């Protein structure tokens, strides 16, 4: 089976968001024909757009997915699978940028640059979202630290189609705008346990005696 490398962003801020994202990673890994290639660290991030809501948990996974007979067909098939998982996890229709039980965004699909109509089962659950196109690369990814920080963990040197900078450079640019506390890593993926393991901050060096 011919496969293509796709990157998917995960986000949640309702209930136990960290566990939701862990379950989301495990579920993505067993989609038909999919191989889990890499998982970023787990980040706590500031809400964007609607600020009066709990902080988010965000991560990005790299998946090797069926390419399909063409890039459009392959990308749509993955999109439909992602939106089906959102509904299975209890995703509710809410305001744009509002709280999320689980958000799954198709960020990149190989080297494809796409702007194609979404089928009904692939339409976003954001209320009032008039955008019925699937745009790949994701049109907002380059200016969202909650995407760039985890994406940089697993694809720092990647220059996505249409970009003029690497993911790492874009993340550094956004950190200067949003601040270091806009996206903080709190856990790393343990592939053996298929779970997040908290990141332990290094101990401060002992003070020198005077």
C-alpha positions in Angstrom: 0.0 0.0 0.0 1.4 3.4 -1.0 1.4 5.8 2.0 2.0 9.5 2.5 3.2 11.3 5.6 0.4 13.4 7.2 0.5 15.6 10.2 -2.6 16.0 12.4 -3.1 18.5 15.3 -4.9 17.4 18.4 -6.5 19.8 20.9 -9.0 19.7 23.8 -9.9 21.7 26.9 -13.0 20.0 28.3 -12.8 17.3 31.0 -9.5 15.4 31.3 -8.0 16.9 28.2 -4.6 15.2 28.6 -6.2 11.8 28.7 -8.5 12.6 25.8 -5.5 13.4 23.7 -3.8 10.2 24.8 -6.8 8.2 23.7 -6.9 10.2 20.5 -3.3 9.3 19.7 -4.0 5.6 20.4 -7.2 5.7 18.2 -5.4 7.5 15.3 -2.7 4.8 15.4 -5.2 2.0 14.7 -7.1 3.6 11.9 -7.2 1.2 8.9 -4.0 1.4 6.9 -2.4 3.9 9.2 1.0 3.8 10.9 1.9 6.1 13.8 5.3 7.6 12.9 5.9 10.2 15.7 4.1 12.0 18.6 5.1 15.4 19.8 5.2 16.5 23.4 2.0 17.5 25.1 1.6 21.3 25.5 -0.6 23.5 27.7 -1.6 26.5 25.6 -3.4 29.7 25.9 -6.8 29.9 24.2 -6.8 31.9 20.9 -9.8 33.9 19.7 -12.1 33.2 22.7 -9.9 33.8 25.7 -12.6 33.2 28.5 -12.2 29.4 28.6 -9.8 26.9 30.2 -6.3 26.4 28.8 -6.0 23.8 26.0 -3.9 20.7 25.7 -2.3 20.4 22.3 -0.1 17.9 20.4 0.7 16.9 16.9 1.2 13.4 15.4 2.9 12.2 12.2 0.9 9.5 10.5 1.8 7.4 7.5 -1.6 7.1 5.8 -3.0 5.5 2.7 -2.2 7.8 -0.2 -5.4 6.9 -2.2 -5.6 6.9 -5.9 -4.8 10.6 -5.9 -3.9 13.2 -3.2 -7.4 14.7 -3.1 -9.0 11.4 -2.5 -6.5 10.4 0.1 -6.7 13.7 2.0 -10.5 13.6 2.0 -10.6 10.1 3.3 -8.3 11.1 6.2 -10.4 14.2 6.9 -13.6 12.2 7.1 -11.9 9.8 9.5 -10.8 12.7 11.7 -14.3 14.3 11.8 -15.8 10.9 12.6 -13.5 10.5 15.5 -14.4 14.0 16.8 -18.0 13.0 16.9 -17.2 9.7 18.5 -15.4 11.6 21.3 -18.5 13.7 21.9 -17.6 16.8 20.0 -20.4 19.3 20.2 -21.2 22.2 17.8 -20.0 25.4 19.5 -18.8 28.9 18.6 -15.6 29.2 16.5 -12.5 29.0 18.7 -14.7 27.9 21.6 -14.2 24.9 24.0 -13.4 21.5 22.5 -14.0 17.9 23.6 -11.6 16.9 20.9 -10.3 18.9 17.9 -8.5 17.0 15.1 -7.0 19.2 12.3 -5.4 17.9 9.1 -2.3 20.2 9.0 -0.2 18.6 6.2 -0.7 15.8 3.7 2.7 15.1 2.2 3.7 17.8 -0.3 0.1 18.4 -1.4 -1.3 21.9 -1.8 -5.1 21.5 -1.9 -8.3 23.5 -1.8 -11.1 21.1 -2.4 -14.8 20.9 -1.4 -15.5 19.0 1.8 -18.1 16.2 1.7 -20.9 16.6 4.3 -19.2 14.2 6.7 -16.0 16.2 6.5 -17.5 19.6 7.4 -16.2 21.3 10.6 -18.5 21.4 13.6 -17.7 25.0 14.3 -21.0 26.9 14.4 -21.3 29.4 11.6 -18.2 28.2 9.8 -18.9 29.1 6.2 -15.6 27.6 4.9 -16.6 24.4 3.1 -13.1 23.9 1.6 -10.4 21.6 2.9 -7.2 23.7 2.6 -3.9 21.9 3.0 -1.5 23.0 4.4 -3.8 24.2 7.1 -4.1 28.0 6.4 -3.7 29.1 10.0 -0.9 26.7 11.0 1.9 29.1 10.2 0.7 31.7 12.7 -0.5 29.5 15.6 2.1 28.6 18.2 -0.2 25.9 19.6 0.3 24.2 16.3 3.9 25.2 15.6 5.4 24.3 19.0 4.3 20.6 18.9 4.8 20.3 15.1 8.4 21.5 15.7 9.0 18.6 18.0 8.7 16.1 15.2 9.3 18.1 12.0 11.5 21.1 13.0 13.4 21.3 9.6 10.3 20.7 7.4 9.4 23.5 5.0 5.7 22.9 4.3 4.4 23.5 0.8 4.0 27.2 0.2 6.0 28.3 3.2 9.2 30.2 3.0 10.6 29.1 6.4 11.0 25.9 8.4 8.6 24.9 11.1 11.3 25.7 13.7 11.8 29.2 12.3 8.0 29.8 12.3 7.7 28.6 15.9 10.5 30.9 17.0 8.8 33.8 15.2 5.5 33.2 16.9 7.1 32.8 20.3 8.4 36.3 20.0 4.8 37.5 19.3 2.8 35.3 21.7 5.4 34.8 24.5 7.1 31.7 25.8 4.2 30.9 28.2 1.7 30.7 25.3 2.7 27.0 24.7 4.5 25.1 27.5 5.5 21.4 27.2 4.2 19.4 30.1 4.6 15.7 29.1 6.2 13.4 26.6 4.7 10.4 24.8 5.8 7.0 26.1 5.4 4.7 23.1 5.7 1.5 25.3 2.9 2.6 27.6 1.0 4.6 25.0 0.5 7.3 27.5 1.9 10.7 28.5 4.7 10.9 31.0 5.1 14.2 32.8 8.2 16.2 32.0 10.2 16.6 35.2 11.9 20.0 35.4 15.6 19.8 36.1 16.6 20.5 39.7 18.3 23.8 40.3 22.1 23.5 40.9 23.1 23.8 44.6 24.0 27.3 45.7 27.7 28.0 46.1 28.9 28.6 49.6 30.6 31.9 50.2 
